[in-house]
């Protein structure tokens, strides 16, 4: 156990270094890997202390870490199940959830969603796409407008696209899209990166969507573990708050 805590602690810190180099030191939720790594290292060194109270504290901290990781593992299983959903087609509307825009260009996450949206639109010519996302800090245009420009330049007719440019989170994406179109009353696709599908569908059902269908786009392979764990944490917090 002594070596395991050292190895796990070091691995967490090394993983943070990897994603920081890849996506930036301020990567969302990156602090988790630093905190987890440091906690395991504290357990490792404290468990070797000659002071009995410190060793007992190390054992208690290890139990807390184990319980927390077990909860995350259960929630991660739900996230992964959402990632494996199959695109069945046949939807009246598809809400394409927005993601970060860098100036006027889509971020990596948004680009993957748009590639899937283009593919889906061409395979399902009767489906209307709702492009949902407002304009945030560092964005020169709204996420909805960025998505519109990307899709129209790739042959998707503008009349098949509805822009929802007010929302700032997934809950608002769903609510404002329904206000525009009434999409919650029919078979409605929710398109996002694969790691996000589980939580998006839970929020859609909570918002009153009668038949939401997950349409998973690709996720960044380098950040995949990080994104799954981040979503699992968001699921845990959301359930504690009664959001689902």
Order of alpha helices (4+ residues) and beta strands (2+ residues): alpha-alpha-alpha-beta-beta-beta-alpha-beta-alpha-beta-alpha-beta-alpha-beta-alpha
